């Protein structure tokens, strides 16, 4: 059945018509002539009739302007759909439920932790704000959670466990350690063999005291020496996957943490051999002396600061010797710009000098661009260059004159395209260079860490809740890296800001009228569809009945 308009003379009539099949032919039969179309419109009787008919349909909700009392609510659905799937498939939910088995919590702790982790992924911030933020999102099982329950969930993650066999004086074993170890055991096929361990630290300052154990004043990477802080160390495998995180008081130095942490990792994850790969800037000379001690069993591979170490700047880079071309296994031998390395020994110290010709050309072009800009500015406003950090190192300032320091320019050119590694391993120079090159794959992960661990403001007063608060940032990093891994497997490379924006743009509007509720989904924009495909999540239907 359907409606049609029949014209008769100067008038139009609205009719209800039925299609019937008679003797193999479709024949139309007028069921009813409702009336003249102009009169029906004038009296609003068409809307009344259609609305009356819609009551008998289970799949139709009719909204008539000016004649309906409609309730509508719009919330974001994209982020939870994607990260809930990753949360489940990585086994985080299952591990948490196993650890919570027998604990008599009156609320769903696993859901509270997932809510907090999702908040870290999208906006970060305090748990107090998280409790307000969730209003705009559809998150299964999080509707009834209250703020004090989020705090209790954080305390569960950060509470100390009875078995402290692998604890250190500055880092006790907590529930979060059990989560990390269980996840590693469950997903070990996704992780590397841990022949390489990448380690980095950052600091987080507190708005308050920072708990009884963690909040201490120390060297602040945030340039806030006036506030108490804590140190967070993150360990990654050679694929850039997060392995574990460590938390120490803000005045802890690397000489106290690095070696004990490596030993602790070996015990926790049953690693026989591992090589520490890190930036020399995060390791003090005191720690390096410990690593170089003949009694030490820790192999390391560090990138040194060429400009700051005199022996590297003046001796290692000046040492004569031919560079050897390095070709990674499985790559073309016709690389127009292959990596080149050479080995330099200074006494017992072993250095590997690496040269990337392509990068060297780029660095030289950058220097020339700076010189061109300097020459132009020296003519217009030479005194204005003195306060510019980017230009100042290339200037020679004498009484009454500012000129370009060509000796400094020549000295800087010696560093073009080069970096220097220091190692105590017996690996060939080419292998050392390639191993360190793997760090480039995880440098983005370290940048992610800096973003993910921007968990301020931290208002928690208890050490346990602070640990849980920070550990949720670590879980958020795990989800983000797993998402990137799946996107890469499908040939996609998207900016994190675009992914977040497009997932948040996927919304669902719940329309309710006269006892009926329908959900209407918005369009998939930008990267959204490819993200759903890569993770293996079906996009919800455009319209569905609730």
Phi, psi and omega in degrees: 000149179203168179257146176213165178251127179249125180268133178222110184065232180267001185249157176241138183238141177270127183233150170258122188239145179240136174268131177229151178254115181235122180055039177082000180243146178275124181239135179266138178231130179284115179283316181199145170260112187289322179153180178293133187297321182294322180289322178297321178293319182298324183268355181071023184282340178294313179298320179296319181293313182296319179296321179297319180292326183295340180294337183268002178256138178270352185241005183238129172240119186259127177246116180248123182302126177081353183236002183237144172255088190260137171252128182228140180220129181245130178221156182279134183241341187299307185301314183295323180298318182288308188281339171295319179296315179295321178302317181286316186286334173284348177086011182295316180299315182295317180298316179297316181296323178294319179290333181274352182299125181093349176276129188268059174281145181269008179217169182276099183294321180300319179293323179295321179291318178298318178303314181294320180294317178298322178297319178298321182297320191264319184224339186063190182110188186281162176292331177297316178291326178302321181296331177273323184299323186298342182303329185268007184233149172268109181230112185301126175083002183256002187295323187263002182290145178242164186301316183295335177286327174297319178298318181294325177294320177296320180295325177299315181295327186262359182285147180286142179266167183291321182278107181249028185298325183255019181281160171243162182303332183255000184212090179287161175283134183231177178301325181296330176295321178295324178295313181300315182293321179293322179292320178297317179297324182285323187249022186300335177291342179270345184262165176283180179281000180065030171293331174243140176231121180261135188227136177211158180229158171214168179241149178231124179266159184251148171284330178252214184278335178086031177079173184285329186254325191272319187290107178218156176272136180200193179295118186260118175286348179264005180060038176232066181294348180281348184248151173293151182214173172229160177252133178242123176252139181235134180248130179238154172274182186284000173259004180082011180274133179296134181255310178196168174229149180237148182229131183226161174302155187294345180259013181282134179261162185293334180296333179274340189253320193298303182296313177301324180294318178298318178295322180293322178297317179300319181287320184290319187250011174056049180265125180279307181235135175209148180243125178285127176238121184204170175275135181301335183295338182264002183239125181283167178295327179297317178292321179298322177298322178294317181294328182273354178301134180304335180281348181285140179250016184262108173287142181223160178216107187240143172267122184272162177269100188302317186286336186265333180269117186298317183294329177285316183294320188259335185247309185296311182290336182272349183293132180287157179152151182274143175278144178253131178287140182242126178238113179299148178299133177091001179251167183288140176281355181261027178300122182291344181220070184287153174291140181235144182221156170211152184259136179228129176251132171240096186065239179268356183270133181250124179241146174239116178268125182247140181228126174251103184304321180296318178292326179298318177298317180295316179298319180296320178295322178296318179297319180296322178295322178295317179297320178298317179294323178297315181300320180292317183287331178295331178285320186276310186209076184298324182292334181289347182276341187299322182273001181270114183296327182292329183260335192301323184291345179264006185255150171245114185257116177237171182300116176082002181210152176230119181230169179281131179274092184293331177296321178291322178299316180295321179297318180295328181294339178294340182267356186301124175070010185245153165213157185237133180249144173242134184211154174250010179279165176257014179294149175302153182303319180297319180294319178300315181298317181291323178297317179291327180299334177296336177297330178300330180292335183254358178299325176295325177297320178294323175294323175298321181300315181302321180287313183296327183269013169281067187269006180291155001279140178260106182260355183300142179260339184261142180301320183298315181289330176295315178301314180297319179301315181288322181296329176296329174293324177295316178297323177297321178297320178300315180296318182295316180294324178293322176298315179298322180299318181288323177297317180297322179296334178262009176080023181249147175219104184241151173288143181298322179298322179291320179299312180298314182297317183287325177292320179290336179286343177281108186234163178229129179254122177267118180250127181233131179204131175055040176083358180253145181228129176233147176251126181244120182269144176281173181287154172279122183246151173058237184278352191305310183299319180290327176295315178299317181295317182294326181274342179084032179253133178283135177288132181301153179298157182297318178228131176217151180271141180253000000 
